[in-house]
Amino acid sequence: MRITARVQKIFDPQVGTSKSGNEWKKQSLLVTQLDNDFKDELMIDMWNDSIKEVEEGTAYEFDIIVK
């Protein structure tokens, strides 16, 4: 699913090690959807290689997986 959203807040990155010994990174963002009538706020987590430089207040297109 692809959305267009403005970044409202960028949270501090989290890092850790899985039970199998692999290192991981997670970056969470609070975004406001721009391409619907309700302006929904969503929390988006970016993991490992998908973490990109983003700026608060800037709109981006995000490809998301809904679980």
Gaussian input, Z-matrix of N, CA and C with variables (Angstrom, degrees):
# hf/3-21g

backbone

0 1
 N
 C     1     B1
 C     2     B2     1     A1
 N     3     B3     2     A2     1     D1
 C     4     B4     3     A3     2     D2
 C     5     B5     4     A4     3     D3
 N     6     B6     5     A5     4     D4
 C     7     B7     6     A6     5     D5
 C     8     B8     7     A7     6     D6
 N     9     B9     8     A8     7     D7
 C    10    B10     9     A9     8     D8
 C    11    B11    10    A10     9     D9
 N    12    B12    11    A11    10    D10
 C    13    B13    12    A12    11    D11
 C    14    B14    13    A13    12    D12
 N    15    B15    14    A14    13    D13
 C    16    B16    15    A15    14    D14
 C    17    B17    16    A16    15    D15
 N    18    B18    17    A17    16    D16
 C    19    B19    18    A18    17    D17
 C    20    B20    19    A19    18    D18
 N    21    B21    20    A20    19    D19
 C    22    B22    21    A21    20    D20
 C    23    B23    22    A22    21    D21
 N    24    B24    23    A23    22    D22
 C    25    B25    24    A24    23    D23
 C    26    B26    25    A25    24    D24
 N    27    B27    26    A26    25    D25
 C    28    B28    27    A27    26    D26
 C    29    B29    28    A28    27    D27
 N    30    B30    29    A29    28    D28
 C    31    B31    30    A30    29    D29
 C    32    B32    31    A31    30    D30
 N    33    B33    32    A32    31    D31
 C    34    B34    33    A33    32    D32
 C    35    B35    34    A34    33    D33
 N    36    B36    35    A35    34    D34
 C    37    B37    36    A36    35    D35
 C    38    B38    37    A37    36    D36
 N    39    B39    38    A38    37    D37
 C    40    B40    39    A39    38    D38
 C    41    B41    40    A40    39    D39
 N    42    B42    41    A41    40    D40
 C    43    B43    42    A42    41    D41
 C    44    B44    43    A43    42    D42
 N    45    B45    44    A44    43    D43
 C    46    B46    45    A45    44    D44
 C    47    B47    46    A46    45    D45
 N    48    B48    47    A47    46    D46
 C    49    B49    48    A48    47    D47
 C    50    B50    49    A49    48    D48
 N    51    B51    50    A50    49    D49
 C    52    B52    51    A51    50    D50
 C    53    B53    52    A52    51    D51
 N    54    B54    53    A53    52    D52
 C    55    B55    54    A54    53    D53
 C    56    B56    55    A55    54    D54
 N    57    B57    56    A56    55    D55
 C    58    B58    57    A57    56    D56
 C    59    B59    58    A58    57    D57
 N    60    B60    59    A59    58    D58
 C    61    B61    60    A60    59    D59
 C    62    B62    61    A61    60    D60
 N    63    B63    62    A62    61    D61
 C    64    B64    63    A63    62    D62
 C    65    B65    64    A64    63    D63
 N    66    B66    65    A65    64    D64
 C    67    B67    66    A66    65    D65
 C    68    B68    67    A67    66    D66
 N    69    B69    68    A68    67    D67
 C    70    B70    69    A69    68    D68
 C    71    B71    70    A70    69    D69
 N    72    B72    71    A71    70    D70
 C    73    B73    72    A72    71    D71
 C    74    B74    73    A73    72    D72
 N    75    B75    74    A74    73    D73
 C    76    B76    75    A75    74    D74
 C    77    B77    76    A76    75    D75
 N    78    B78    77    A77    76    D76
 C    79    B79    78    A78    77    D77
 C    80    B80    79    A79    78    D78
 N    81    B81    80    A80    79    D79
 C    82    B82    81    A81    80    D80
 C    83    B83    82    A82    81    D81
 N    84    B84    83    A83    82    D82
 C    85    B85    84    A84    83    D83
 C    86    B86    85    A85    84    D84
 N    87    B87    86    A86    85    D85
 C    88    B88    87    A87    86    D86
 C    89    B89    88    A88    87    D87
 N    90    B90    89    A89    88    D88
 C    91    B91    90    A90    89    D89
 C    92    B92    91    A91    90    D90
 N    93    B93    92    A92    91    D91
 C    94    B94    93    A93    92    D92
 C    95    B95    94    A94    93    D93
 N    96    B96    95    A95    94    D94
 C    97    B97    96    A96    95    D95
 C    98    B98    97    A97    96    D96
 N    99    B99    98    A98    97    D97
 C   100   B100    99    A99    98    D98
 C   101   B101   100   A100    99    D99
 N   102   B102   101   A101   100   D100
 C   103   B103   102   A102   101   D101
 C   104   B104   103   A103   102   D102
 N   105   B105   104   A104   103   D103
 C   106   B106   105   A105   104   D104
 C   107   B107   106   A106   105   D105
 N   108   B108   107   A107   106   D106
 C   109   B109   108   A108   107   D107
 C   110   B110   109   A109   108   D108
 N   111   B111   110   A110   109   D109
 C   112   B112   111   A111   110   D110
 C   113   B113   112   A112   111   D111
 N   114   B114   113   A113   112   D112
 C   115   B115   114   A114   113   D113
 C   116   B116   115   A115   114   D114
 N   117   B117   116   A116   115   D115
 C   118   B118   117   A117   116   D116
 C   119   B119   118   A118   117   D117
 N   120   B120   119   A119   118   D118
 C   121   B121   120   A120   119   D119
 C   122   B122   121   A121   120   D120
 N   123   B123   122   A122   121   D121
 C   124   B124   123   A123   122   D122
 C   125   B125   124   A124   123   D123
 N   126   B126   125   A125   124   D124
 C   127   B127   126   A126   125   D125
 C   128   B128   127   A127   126   D126
 N   129   B129   128   A128   127   D127
 C   130   B130   129   A129   128   D128
 C   131   B131   130   A130   129   D129
 N   132   B132   131   A131   130   D130
 C   133   B133   132   A132   131   D131
 C   134   B134   133   A133   132   D132
 N   135   B135   134   A134   133   D133
 C   136   B136   135   A135   134   D134
 C   137   B137   136   A136   135   D135
 N   138   B138   137   A137   136   D136
 C   139   B139   138   A138   137   D137
 C   140   B140   139   A139   138   D138
 N   141   B141   140   A140   139   D139
 C   142   B142   141   A141   140   D140
 C   143   B143   142   A142   141   D141
 N   144   B144   143   A143   142   D142
 C   145   B145   144   A144   143   D143
 C   146   B146   145   A145   144   D144
 N   147   B147   146   A146   145   D145
 C   148   B148   147   A147   146   D146
 C   149   B149   148   A148   147   D147
 N   150   B150   149   A149   148   D148
 C   151   B151   150   A150   149   D149
 C   152   B152   151   A151   150   D150
 N   153   B153   152   A152   151   D151
 C   154   B154   153   A153   152   D152
 C   155   B155   154   A154   153   D153
 N   156   B156   155   A155   154   D154
 C   157   B157   156   A156   155   D155
 C   158   B158   157   A157   156   D156
 N   159   B159   158   A158   157   D157
 C   160   B160   159   A159   158   D158
 C   161   B161   160   A160   159   D159
 N   162   B162   161   A161   160   D160
 C   163   B163   162   A162   161   D161
 C   164   B164   163   A163   162   D162
 N   165   B165   164   A164   163   D163
 C   166   B166   165   A165   164   D164
 C   167   B167   166   A166   165   D165
 N   168   B168   167   A167   166   D166
 C   169   B169   168   A168   167   D167
 C   170   B170   169   A169   168   D168
 N   171   B171   170   A170   169   D169
 C   172   B172   171   A171   170   D170
 C   173   B173   172   A172   171   D171
 N   174   B174   173   A173   172   D172
 C   175   B175   174   A174   173   D173
 C   176   B176   175   A175   174   D174
 N   177   B177   176   A176   175   D175
 C   178   B178   177   A177   176   D176
 C   179   B179   178   A178   177   D177
 N   180   B180   179   A179   178   D178
 C   181   B181   180   A180   179   D179
 C   182   B182   181   A181   180   D180
 N   183   B183   182   A182   181   D181
 C   184   B184   183   A183   182   D182
 C   185   B185   184   A184   183   D183
 N   186   B186   185   A185   184   D184
 C   187   B187   186   A186   185   D185
 C   188   B188   187   A187   186   D186
 N   189   B189   188   A188   187   D187
 C   190   B190   189   A189   188   D188
 C   191   B191   190   A190   189   D189
 N   192   B192   191   A191   190   D190
 C   193   B193   192   A192   191   D191
 C   194   B194   193   A193   192   D192
 N   195   B195   194   A194   193   D193
 C   196   B196   195   A195   194   D194
 C   197   B197   196   A196   195   D195
 N   198   B198   197   A197   196   D196
 C   199   B199   198   A198   197   D197
 C   200   B200   199   A199   198   D198

   B1=1.4413
   B2=1.5205
   B3=1.3074
   B4=1.4618
   B5=1.5239
   B6=1.3474
   B7=1.4571
   B8=1.5276
   B9=1.3247
   B10=1.4553
   B11=1.5211
   B12=1.3305
   B13=1.4607
   B14=1.5261
   B15=1.3366
   B16=1.4696
   B17=1.5275
   B18=1.3185
   B19=1.4687
   B20=1.5253
   B21=1.3371
   B22=1.4649
   B23=1.5310
   B24=1.3392
   B25=1.4622
   B26=1.5214
   B27=1.3117
   B28=1.4601
   B29=1.5279
   B30=1.3153
   B31=1.4612
   B32=1.5264
   B33=1.3227
   B34=1.4622
   B35=1.5254
   B36=1.3387
   B37=1.4638
   B38=1.5259
   B39=1.3195
   B40=1.4575
   B41=1.5202
   B42=1.3268
   B43=1.4601
   B44=1.5184
   B45=1.3179
   B46=1.4565
   B47=1.5098
   B48=1.3030
   B49=1.4567
   B50=1.5241
   B51=1.3246
   B52=1.4621
   B53=1.5285
   B54=1.3270
   B55=1.4690
   B56=1.5210
   B57=1.3527
   B58=1.4688
   B59=1.5281
   B60=1.3438
   B61=1.4555
   B62=1.5131
   B63=1.3428
   B64=1.4678
   B65=1.5334
   B66=1.3368
   B67=1.4595
   B68=1.5261
   B69=1.3554
   B70=1.4517
   B71=1.5290
   B72=1.3489
   B73=1.4659
   B74=1.5260
   B75=1.3344
   B76=1.4633
   B77=1.5241
   B78=1.3334
   B79=1.4646
   B80=1.5214
   B81=1.3323
   B82=1.4627
   B83=1.5210
   B84=1.3430
   B85=1.4554
   B86=1.5192
   B87=1.3319
   B88=1.4537
   B89=1.5171
   B90=1.3438
   B91=1.4643
   B92=1.5242
   B93=1.3444
   B94=1.4594
   B95=1.5106
   B96=1.3311
   B97=1.4629
   B98=1.5231
   B99=1.3272
   B100=1.4578
   B101=1.5098
   B102=1.3237
   B103=1.4560
   B104=1.5249
   B105=1.3470
   B106=1.4612
   B107=1.5303
   B108=1.3180
   B109=1.4627
   B110=1.5194
   B111=1.3385
   B112=1.4482
   B113=1.5280
   B114=1.3209
   B115=1.4717
   B116=1.5297
   B117=1.3339
   B118=1.4590
   B119=1.5173
   B120=1.3397
   B121=1.4537
   B122=1.5228
   B123=1.3223
   B124=1.4610
   B125=1.5185
   B126=1.3259
   B127=1.4546
   B128=1.5199
   B129=1.3151
   B130=1.4604
   B131=1.5220
   B132=1.3244
   B133=1.4631
   B134=1.5158
   B135=1.3247
   B136=1.4654
   B137=1.5219
   B138=1.3332
   B139=1.4589
   B140=1.5246
   B141=1.3229
   B142=1.4647
   B143=1.5216
   B144=1.3305
   B145=1.4582
   B146=1.5213
   B147=1.3397
   B148=1.4637
   B149=1.5275
   B150=1.3318
   B151=1.4645
   B152=1.5249
   B153=1.3155
   B154=1.4701
   B155=1.5228
   B156=1.3189
   B157=1.4556
   B158=1.5239
   B159=1.3222
   B160=1.4551
   B161=1.5262
   B162=1.3214
   B163=1.4576
   B164=1.5153
   B165=1.3365
   B166=1.4570
   B167=1.5243
   B168=1.3396
   B169=1.4517
   B170=1.5123
   B171=1.3238
   B172=1.4621
   B173=1.5261
   B174=1.3374
   B175=1.4689
   B176=1.5245
   B177=1.3256
   B178=1.4576
   B179=1.5169
   B180=1.3223
   B181=1.4643
   B182=1.5146
   B183=1.3450
   B184=1.4483
   B185=1.5279
   B186=1.3207
   B187=1.4611
   B188=1.5168
   B189=1.3418
   B190=1.4595
   B191=1.5250
   B192=1.3294
   B193=1.4584
   B194=1.5222
   B195=1.3145
   B196=1.4617
   B197=1.5232
   B198=1.3306
   B199=1.4725
   B200=1.4928
   A1=107.99
   A2=117.60
   A3=122.20
   A4=108.86
   A5=115.93
   A6=121.01
   A7=109.22
   A8=115.39
   A9=121.85
   A10=106.27
   A11=116.56
   A12=120.29
   A13=110.45
   A14=114.63
   A15=121.66
   A16=108.28
   A17=116.50
   A18=122.06
   A19=108.57
   A20=115.99
   A21=121.70
   A22=111.65
   A23=116.78
   A24=120.60
   A25=109.05
   A26=115.33
   A27=122.75
   A28=107.01
   A29=116.86
   A30=121.57
   A31=110.05
   A32=115.66
   A33=120.80
   A34=109.78
   A35=116.92
   A36=119.31
   A37=111.20
   A38=114.85
   A39=121.63
   A40=107.91
   A41=116.12
   A42=121.00
   A43=108.30
   A44=115.85
   A45=119.74
   A46=111.21
   A47=114.89
   A48=122.52
   A49=108.18
   A50=116.26
   A51=121.24
   A52=110.04
   A53=115.93
   A54=120.88
   A55=112.04
   A56=115.65
   A57=119.33
   A58=112.43
   A59=117.46
   A60=120.66
   A61=115.14
   A62=118.14
   A63=121.01
   A64=110.38
   A65=116.08
   A66=119.96
   A67=109.69
   A68=116.50
   A69=121.35
   A70=109.55
   A71=115.44
   A72=123.14
   A73=107.78
   A74=115.93
   A75=120.82
   A76=109.10
   A77=116.92
   A78=123.03
   A79=106.95
   A80=118.34
   A81=122.50
   A82=110.09
   A83=115.03
   A84=122.58
   A85=109.23
   A86=117.60
   A87=122.44
   A88=105.89
   A89=116.55
   A90=120.81
   A91=109.67
   A92=115.26
   A93=122.21
   A94=107.94
   A95=116.05
   A96=121.24
   A97=110.16
   A98=116.62
   A99=121.47
   A100=112.97
   A101=118.34
   A102=120.13
   A103=113.54
   A104=116.68
   A105=119.71
   A106=108.96
   A107=117.64
   A108=121.92
   A109=114.00
   A110=118.62
   A111=121.10
   A112=114.40
   A113=118.26
   A114=122.73
   A115=111.13
   A116=115.39
   A117=121.55
   A118=111.69
   A119=115.59
   A120=121.16
   A121=108.16
   A122=115.48
   A123=121.99
   A124=109.32
   A125=115.61
   A126=121.47
   A127=106.22
   A128=116.73
   A129=122.36
   A130=108.23
   A131=116.31
   A132=122.01
   A133=108.77
   A134=116.20
   A135=121.78
   A136=106.66
   A137=116.40
   A138=122.15
   A139=111.06
   A140=115.97
   A141=125.13
   A142=113.22
   A143=118.63
   A144=121.77
   A145=113.88
   A146=118.64
   A147=120.20
   A148=112.18
   A149=118.47
   A150=121.39
   A151=108.82
   A152=114.84
   A153=121.93
   A154=108.82
   A155=115.99
   A156=120.97
   A157=108.87
   A158=116.90
   A159=122.47
   A160=108.10
   A161=116.39
   A162=121.82
   A163=109.75
   A164=116.30
   A165=120.69
   A166=109.39
   A167=116.21
   A168=122.01
   A169=114.62
   A170=117.81
   A171=122.29
   A172=109.68
   A173=115.83
   A174=121.23
   A175=109.50
   A176=115.64
   A177=123.33
   A178=109.08
   A179=116.16
   A180=121.52
   A181=106.97
   A182=116.25
   A183=122.23
   A184=108.94
   A185=116.49
   A186=122.06
   A187=105.27
   A188=116.48
   A189=119.53
   A190=110.69
   A191=114.29
   A192=122.72
   A193=106.01
   A194=117.03
   A195=121.84
   A196=108.39
   A197=115.57
   A198=120.37
   A199=109.30
   D1=133.99
   D2=179.70
   D3=-111.97
   D4=131.98
   D5=176.94
   D6=-128.50
   D7=157.87
   D8=169.73
   D9=-108.92
   D10=127.34
   D11=-174.69
   D12=-148.88
   D13=151.07
   D14=176.60
   D15=-98.29
   D16=133.04
   D17=-179.88
   D18=-75.80
   D19=120.06
   D20=179.21
   D21=-93.88
   D22=-39.65
   D23=-178.45
   D24=-149.62
   D25=139.16
   D26=175.25
   D27=-110.58
   D28=121.35
   D29=-179.23
   D30=-88.85
   D31=158.31
   D32=178.80
   D33=-60.16
   D34=141.27
   D35=178.59
   D36=-67.22
   D37=150.35
   D38=175.61
   D39=-115.55
   D40=142.80
   D41=177.50
   D42=-133.15
   D43=155.77
   D44=179.08
   D45=-170.06
   D46=-174.15
   D47=178.65
   D48=-129.71
   D49=130.93
   D50=179.77
   D51=-72.80
   D52=169.51
   D53=177.99
   D54=-59.48
   D55=-28.45
   D56=-179.88
   D57=-86.25
   D58=2.23
   D59=175.68
   D60=93.34
   D61=4.04
   D62=178.91
   D63=-85.87
   D64=134.89
   D65=177.07
   D66=-78.44
   D67=147.23
   D68=177.55
   D69=-137.56
   D70=158.39
   D71=176.28
   D72=-132.72
   D73=143.91
   D74=176.36
   D75=-137.86
   D76=134.85
   D77=176.38
   D78=-123.90
   D79=124.12
   D80=-179.90
   D81=-104.09
   D82=142.32
   D83=178.66
   D84=-129.88
   D85=141.06
   D86=167.97
   D87=-100.02
   D88=122.35
   D89=-176.69
   D90=-127.70
   D91=156.55
   D92=174.11
   D93=-113.87
   D94=121.71
   D95=-179.84
   D96=-65.26
   D97=136.86
   D98=-179.70
   D99=-106.56
   D100=-13.08
   D101=-172.51
   D102=-104.88
   D103=29.04
   D104=170.57
   D105=-142.83
   D106=170.09
   D107=-175.62
   D108=-76.47
   D109=-16.50
   D110=-171.93
   D111=-98.20
   D112=-10.06
   D113=-179.49
   D114=52.74
   D115=50.19
   D116=-179.04
   D117=-61.09
   D118=140.52
   D119=171.22
   D120=-94.40
   D121=137.02
   D122=-179.00
   D123=-132.59
   D124=151.00
   D125=170.84
   D126=-102.01
   D127=124.65
   D128=-179.86
   D129=-115.56
   D130=131.96
   D131=174.98
   D132=-108.31
   D133=128.98
   D134=174.18
   D135=-107.76
   D136=136.14
   D137=-175.02
   D138=-117.70
   D139=139.31
   D140=170.11
   D141=45.67
   D142=-116.66
   D143=-174.03
   D144=-69.91
   D145=-13.53
   D146=179.55
   D147=-83.80
   D148=-5.57
   D149=178.98
   D150=-70.67
   D151=124.27
   D152=-179.51
   D153=-125.14
   D154=160.64
   D155=175.35
   D156=-73.10
   D157=123.93
   D158=175.78
   D159=-132.62
   D160=159.71
   D161=-179.81
   D162=-122.62
   D163=142.24
   D164=175.79
   D165=-62.94
   D166=141.09
   D167=178.88
   D168=87.00
   D169=-6.69
   D170=-178.42
   D171=-100.57
   D172=143.04
   D173=178.81
   D174=-92.97
   D175=141.38
   D176=179.73
   D177=-138.94
   D178=161.32
   D179=167.28
   D180=-94.93
   D181=131.82
   D182=179.44
   D183=-120.15
   D184=134.85
   D185=168.70
   D186=-95.22
   D187=117.37
   D188=-175.01
   D189=-120.32
   D190=154.86
   D191=173.57
   D192=-111.71
   D193=120.30
   D194=-178.64
   D195=-93.18
   D196=127.15
   D197=179.22
   D198=-118.08

